[in-house]
Structures are given as structure tokens and as C-alpha cells.
């Protein structure tokens, strides 16, 4: 969460929900299988940094998941939905 905060600011809630989603993605092994590398905080920051600048952190995460889903399939389950963000 520290790297997310340093890179994007955002609220603690949004950083926490993105960190949880990243943990779920890492635990699934899907990213490693598709890309050959582990999900790390640095990988998350690098990839969500590619999203448009006017997006908040959660939107950036979802942008990355959509890109992965288009390229590889099977990433929709890792997108953050509104209810999950508010928990």
C-alpha cells in the first residue's frame, strides 16, 4: 500500500481495496502463468501507471484488468466493483 500511496496518493480505502485485489490476483497464479512474472507492488504500480492520468487508483486498476482480460481472458473477476470498493 505504501508504493500505491507514493505513486498515486488516493484514499487509504482505495489503496487497501487495490492491494487486496492485487493479492487475489497474485494468489490465483494467473498473471504468473500468462506473463511469467509474479505480481509485486512494483508490477502493480508500473502497470496502473499506464492508465490515463485522469483516472483514480481504482479506475486505473480496472483499466489494467480489462487490458489483461482482452489480451489473455480470465481477468474480469479481479476488477473492483463499486460495492467492493466501499467495504
MMTF fields as JSON, N, C-alpha, C and O atoms, coordinates in Angstrom:
{
  "mmtfVersion": "1.0.0",
  "mmtfProducer": "UNKNOWN",
  "numBonds": 347,
  "numAtoms": 348,
  "numGroups": 87,
  "numChains": 1,
  "numModels": 1,
  "chainsPerModel": [1],
  "groupsPerChain": [87],
  "chainIdList": ["A"],
  "bondAtomList": [4, 2, 8, 6, 12, 10, 16, 14, 20, 18, 24, 22, 28, 26, 32, 30, 36, 34, 40, 38, 44, 42, 48, 46, 52, 50, 56, 54, 60, 58, 64, 62, 68, 66, 72, 70, 76, 74, 80, 78, 84, 82, 88, 86, 92, 90, 96, 94, 100, 98, 104, 102, 108, 106, 112, 110, 116, 114, 120, 118, 124, 122, 128, 126, 132, 130, 136, 134, 140, 138, 144, 142, 148, 146, 152, 150, 156, 154, 160, 158, 164, 162, 168, 166, 172, 170, 176, 174, 180, 178, 184, 182, 188, 186, 192, 190, 196, 194, 200, 198, 204, 202, 208, 206, 212, 210, 216, 214, 220, 218, 224, 222, 228, 226, 232, 230, 236, 234, 240, 238, 244, 242, 248, 246, 252, 250, 256, 254, 260, 258, 264, 262, 268, 266, 272, 270, 276, 274, 280, 278, 284, 282, 288, 286, 292, 290, 296, 294, 300, 298, 304, 302, 308, 306, 312, 310, 316, 314, 320, 318, 324, 322, 328, 326, 332, 330, 336, 334, 340, 338, 344, 342],
  "bondOrderList": [1, 1, 1, 1, 1, 1, 1, 1, 1, 1, 1, 1, 1, 1, 1, 1, 1, 1, 1, 1, 1, 1, 1, 1, 1, 1, 1, 1, 1, 1, 1, 1, 1, 1, 1, 1, 1, 1, 1, 1, 1, 1, 1, 1, 1, 1, 1, 1, 1, 1, 1, 1, 1, 1, 1, 1, 1, 1, 1, 1, 1, 1, 1, 1, 1, 1, 1, 1, 1, 1, 1, 1, 1, 1, 1, 1, 1, 1, 1, 1, 1, 1, 1, 1, 1, 1],
  "groupList": [{"groupName": "UNK", "atomNameList": ["N", "CA", "C", "O"], "elementList": ["N", "C", "C", "O"], "formalChargeList": [0, 0, 0, 0], "bondAtomList": [1, 0, 2, 1, 3, 2], "bondOrderList": [1, 1, 2], "singleLetterCode": "X", "chemCompType": "L-PEPTIDE LINKING"}],
  "groupTypeList": [0, 0, 0, 0, 0, 0, 0, 0, 0, 0, 0, 0, 0, 0, 0, 0, 0, 0, 0, 0, 0, 0, 0, 0, 0, 0, 0, 0, 0, 0, 0, 0, 0, 0, 0, 0, 0, 0, 0, 0, 0, 0, 0, 0, 0, 0, 0, 0, 0, 0, 0, 0, 0, 0, 0, 0, 0, 0, 0, 0, 0, 0, 0, 0, 0, 0, 0, 0, 0, 0, 0, 0, 0, 0, 0, 0, 0, 0, 0, 0, 0, 0, 0, 0, 0, 0, 0],
  "groupIdList": [1, 2, 3, 4, 5, 6, 7, 8, 9, 10, 11, 12, 13, 14, 15, 16, 17, 18, 19, 20, 21, 22, 23, 24, 25, 26, 27, 28, 29, 30, 31, 32, 33, 34, 35, 36, 37, 38, 39, 40, 41, 42, 43, 44, 45, 46, 47, 48, 49, 50, 51, 52, 53, 54, 55, 56, 57, 58, 59, 60, 61, 62, 63, 64, 65, 66, 67, 68, 69, 70, 71, 72, 73, 74, 75, 76, 77, 78, 79, 80, 81, 82, 83, 84, 85, 86, 87],
  "secStructList": [7, 2, 2, 2, 2, 2, 2, 2, 7, 7, 7, 2, 2, 2, 2, 2, 2, 2, 2, 2, 2, 2, 2, 2, 2, 2, 2, 2, 7, 2, 2, 2, 2, 2, 2, 1, 1, 7, 7, 7, 2, 2, 2, 2, 2, 2, 2, 2, 6, 6, 1, 7, 6, 6, 1, 7, 2, 2, 2, 2, 2, 2, 2, 2, 2, 2, 2, 2, 2, 2, 2, 2, 1, 7, 7, 4, 4, 4, 1, 7, 7, 2, 2, 2, 2, 6, 7],
  "xCoordList": [0.815, 0.0, 0.858, 0.449, 2.039, 2.92, 3.297, 3.231, 3.693, 4.058, 2.88, 3.047, 1.693, 0.5, 0.27, -0.03, 0.413, 0.228, 1.256, 0.931, 2.504, 3.563, 3.354, 3.606, 2.897, 2.739, 1.463, 1.46, 0.381, -0.925, -1.681, -2.726, -1.187, -1.965, -3.202, -3.086, -4.355, -5.627, -5.946, -5.145, -7.122, -7.522, -6.984, -6.657, -6.902, -6.46, -7.404, -6.958, -8.701, -9.688, -9.402, -9.402, -9.16, -8.912, -7.585, -7.482, -6.575, -5.298, -5.46, -4.883, -6.241, -6.452, -7.192, -6.819, -8.231, -9.008, -8.188, -8.317, -7.352, -6.48, -5.43, -5.128, -4.876, -3.902, -4.529, -3.89, -5.769, -6.473, -6.681, -6.464, -7.103, -7.318, -6.01, -5.981, -4.925, -3.614, -3.204, -2.618, -3.509, -3.233, -4.029, -3.51, -5.287, -6.121, -5.553, -5.507, -5.122, -4.531, -3.255, -3.05, -2.407, -1.165, -1.462, -0.845, -2.403, -2.755, -3.305, -3.136, -3.962, -4.558, -3.503, -3.754, -2.331, -1.284, -1.507, -0.672, -2.604, -2.957, -1.958, -1.526, -1.593, -0.67, 0.692, 1.301, 1.152, 2.431, 2.371, 3.325, 1.253, 1.101, 1.091, 1.674, 0.426, 0.32, 1.562, 1.962, 2.166, 3.263, 4.637, 5.666, 4.644, 5.916, 6.604, 7.769, 5.897, 6.447, 5.386, 4.188, 5.853, 4.943, 4.322, 4.879, 3.169, 2.539, 3.254, 3.222, 3.883, 4.557, 4.017, 3.381, 4.262, 3.832, 4.407, 3.719, 5.637, 6.255, 5.548, 5.337, 5.186, 4.475, 3.126, 2.721, 2.433, 1.137, 1.318, 0.6, 2.258, 2.479, 2.843, 2.3, 3.751, 4.153, 2.966, 2.814, 2.136, 1.04, -0.113, -0.685, -0.473, -1.571, -1.111, -1.94, 0.187, 0.713, 0.448, 0.444, 0.226, -0.048, -1.461, -1.748, -2.334, -3.721, -3.762, -2.831, -4.836, -4.972, -4.848, -5.317, -4.224, -3.935, -5.172, -5.104, -6.298, -7.494, -8.256, -9.31, -7.744, -8.395, -7.88, -6.711, -8.78, -8.321, -7.701, -7.665, -7.223, -6.481, -7.325, -6.845, -8.547, -9.412, -9.695, -9.662, -9.97, -10.197, -8.954, -9.055, -7.796, -6.542, -6.382, -6.009, -6.664, -6.581, -7.516, -7.117, -8.754, -9.722, -9.298, -9.515, -8.706, -8.191, -7.157, -7.176, -6.264, -5.247, -5.897, -5.508, -6.887, -7.543, -8.274, -8.264, -8.91, -9.583, -8.558, -8.792, -7.42, -6.372, -5.88, -5.686, -5.678, -5.254, -6.341, -6.047, -7.594, -8.698, -8.8, -9.044, -8.615, -8.657, -7.504, -7.689, -6.34, -5.156, -5.15, -4.727, -5.614, -5.456, -6.757, -6.838, -7.763, -9.007, -8.853, -7.753, -9.96, -9.971, -9.597, -9.342, -9.558, -9.182, -10.36, -10.2, -11.523, -12.686, -12.976, -13.424, -12.721, -13.015, -12.174, -12.498, -11.109, -10.238, -10.555, -9.903, -11.548, -11.938, -12.617, -13.194, -12.539, -13.129, -14.47, -14.569, -15.488, -16.835, -17.155, -16.528, -18.095, -18.425, -18.637, -18.083, -19.399, -19.651, -18.37, -18.209, -17.463, -16.198, -15.353, -14.668, -15.394, -14.609, -15.075, -14.273, -16.35, -16.909, -16.778, -17.11, -16.313, -16.204, -15.132, -14.921],
  "yCoordList": [-1.199, 0.0, 1.262, 2.303, 1.156, 2.32, 2.792, 3.987, 1.86, 2.248, 2.845, 3.802, 2.291, 2.842, 4.282, 5.158, 4.515, 5.853, 6.833, 7.973, 6.38, 7.247, 7.571, 8.695, 6.596, 6.79, 7.538, 8.343, 7.276, 7.789, 8.588, 9.159, 8.645, 9.314, 8.485, 7.354, 9.007, 8.309, 8.152, 8.507, 7.617, 7.406, 6.066, 5.182, 5.937, 4.672, 3.543, 2.431, 3.826, 2.814, 2.286, 1.076, 3.192, 2.778, 2.044, 1.069, 2.501, 1.781, 0.378, -0.581, 0.264, -1.036, -1.996, -3.164, -1.515, -2.4, -2.821, -3.952, -1.927, -2.299, -3.301, -4.263, -3.084, -4.032, -5.412, -6.427, -5.454, -6.741, -7.42, -8.624, -6.638, -7.212, -7.717, -8.755, -6.985, -7.427, -8.722, -9.608, -8.829, -10.072, -11.237, -12.344, -10.985, -12.037, -12.464, -13.654, -11.488, -11.788, -12.608, -13.601, -12.203, -12.939, -14.362, -15.312, -14.512, -15.825, -16.758, -17.974, -16.189, -17.02, -17.677, -18.734, -17.058, -17.574, -17.284, -17.638, -16.654, -16.393, -15.461, -15.728, -14.369, -13.406, -14.062, -13.876, -14.82, -15.515, -16.482, -16.593, -17.18, -18.137, -17.427, -17.917, -16.271, -15.547, -14.723, -14.641, -14.121, -13.179, -13.723, -13.184, -14.79, -15.373, -14.638, -14.904, -13.715, -12.984, -12.872, -12.968, -12.669, -12.549, -11.162, -10.188, -11.095, -9.809, -9.254, -9.86, -8.121, -7.442, -6.017, -5.545, -5.336, -3.937, -3.109, -2.244, -3.362, -2.625, -2.898, -1.981, -4.153, -4.521, -3.815, -3.307, -3.781, -3.097, -1.617, -1.078, -0.965, 0.468, 0.717, 1.63, -0.077, 0.101, -0.005, 0.812, -1.0, -1.244, -0.273, 0.164, 0.078, 1.035, 2.445, 3.318, 2.671, 3.965, 4.21, 5.354, 3.134, 3.269, 3.771, 4.203, 3.714, 4.158, 5.677, 6.378, 6.179, 7.631, 8.384, 7.919, 9.527, 10.312, 10.796, 11.052, 10.925, 11.445, 10.378, 10.667, 9.165, 8.082, 8.033, 8.318, 7.662, 7.455, 6.058, 5.321, 5.704, 4.454, 3.226, 2.328, 3.175, 2.018, 1.94, 0.854, 3.066, 3.069, 2.603, 1.877, 3.02, 2.581, 1.063, 0.398, 0.516, -0.935, -1.645, -2.59, -1.179, -1.812, -1.689, -2.611, -0.583, -0.395, -1.473, -2.056, -1.737, -2.777, -4.153, -4.955, -4.429, -5.742, -5.944, -7.047, -4.892, -5.003, -5.287, -6.122, -4.59, -4.832, -6.278, -6.913, -6.799, -8.192, -9.151, -10.176, -8.813, -9.67, -9.727, -10.792, -8.597, -8.56, -9.396, -10.144, -9.264, -9.953, -11.444, -12.248, -11.824, -13.207, -13.894, -15.122, -13.115, -13.672, -14.073, -14.382, -14.064, -14.554, -13.559, -13.959, -12.274, -11.284, -10.471, -9.672, -10.656, -9.881, -10.052, -9.115, -11.244, -11.491, -10.637, -10.525, -10.042, -9.227, -7.738, -6.936, -7.358, -5.953, -5.593, -6.447, -4.348, -3.859, -3.233, -2.278, -3.793, -3.274, -2.306, -2.348, -1.469, -0.398, -0.922, -0.351, -1.961, -2.495, -2.941, -2.744, -3.536, -3.999, -2.811, -2.885, -1.738, -0.541, 0.1, 0.697, -0.021, 0.666, -0.139, 0.373, -1.362, -2.188, -1.717, -2.315],
  "zCoordList": [0.0, 0.0, 0.0, -0.513, 0.575, 0.628, -0.774, -1.063, -1.647, -3.012, -3.763, -4.52, -3.562, -4.211, -3.752, -4.563, -2.459, -1.924, -2.452, -2.786, -2.526, -3.033, -4.509, -4.944, -5.271, -6.712, -7.078, -8.009, -6.35, -6.78, -5.737, -6.047, -4.513, -3.475, -3.189, -2.717, -3.457, -3.291, -1.803, -0.938, -1.53, -0.143, 0.346, -0.446, 1.658, 2.237, 1.832, 1.548, 1.804, 1.398, -0.003, -0.23, -0.932, -2.313, -2.434, -3.178, -1.713, -1.735, -1.165, -1.68, -0.108, 0.532, -0.404, -0.509, -1.08, -1.944, -3.168, -3.636, -3.686, -4.801, -4.322, -5.027, -3.139, -2.597, -2.405, -2.683, -1.935, -1.779, -3.12, -3.259, -4.107, -5.444, -6.026, -6.686, -5.783, -6.262, -5.567, -6.19, -4.295, -3.564, -4.119, -4.259, -4.433, -5.036, -6.386, -6.7, -7.18, -8.476, -8.293, -8.992, -7.369, -7.115, -6.654, -7.135, -5.726, -5.193, -6.26, -6.177, -7.261, -8.306, -9.2, -9.779, -9.315, -10.185, -11.656, -12.489, -11.985, -13.387, -14.074, -15.195, -13.402, -14.008, -14.253, -15.306, -13.28, -13.439, -14.608, -15.377, -14.743, -15.852, -17.203, -18.17, -17.269, -18.534, -18.861, -20.023, -17.861, -18.086, -17.691, -18.097, -16.901, -16.484, -15.349, -15.053, -14.71, -13.571, -12.483, -12.746, -11.261, -10.125, -10.06, -10.565, -9.434, -9.131, -7.893, -6.822, -8.054, -6.942, -6.865, -7.807, -5.763, -5.709, -6.859, -7.4, -7.228, -8.325, -9.654, -10.448, -9.89, -11.125, -11.167, -12.212, -10.039, -9.986, -10.31, -11.153, -9.658, -9.895, -11.352, -11.975, -11.902, -13.302, -14.247, -15.156, -14.037, -14.97, -14.804, -15.802, -13.582, -13.439, -13.811, -14.068, -13.84, -14.289, -15.765, -16.218, -16.517, -17.948, -18.241, -19.357, -17.25, -17.441, -17.623, -17.225, -18.22, -18.387, -17.055, -16.016, -17.111, -15.913, -15.166, -13.964, -15.855, -15.19, -14.406, -13.838, -14.37, -13.622, -12.193, -11.93, -11.261, -9.891, -9.79, -10.775, -8.624, -8.455, -8.799, -9.49, -8.339, -8.626, -10.128, -10.705, -10.757, -12.206, -12.958, -13.947, -12.49, -13.107, -12.984, -13.951, -11.794, -11.597, -12.579, -13.26, -12.64, -13.539, -14.996, -15.782, -15.36, -16.717, -17.032, -18.116, -16.094, -16.278, -16.392, -17.24, -15.542, -15.585, -16.909, -17.456, -17.431, -18.73, -19.826, -20.701, -19.775, -20.768, -20.701, -21.738, -19.5, -19.347, -19.826, -20.442, -19.541, -19.961, -21.482, -22.051, -22.134, -23.593, -24.164, -25.124, -23.578, -24.095, -23.782, -24.614, -22.59, -22.14, -21.726, -21.726, -21.378, -20.859, -19.399, -18.941, -18.679, -17.312, -16.229, -15.094, -16.549, -15.539, -15.024, -14.101, -15.595, -15.175, -13.688, -13.027, -13.165, -11.748, -10.802, -9.62, -11.304, -10.468, -10.538, -9.868, -11.338, -11.369, -10.055, -9.381, -9.714, -8.466, -8.792, -9.562, -8.188, -8.371, -7.243, -6.184, -7.462, -6.513, -5.09, -4.15, -4.904, -3.564, -2.88, -1.676, -3.631, -3.056, -2.613, -1.593, -3.357, -3.047, -1.738, -1.02, -1.43, -0.263, 1.016, 2.085, 0.954, 2.153, 3.081, 4.136]
}
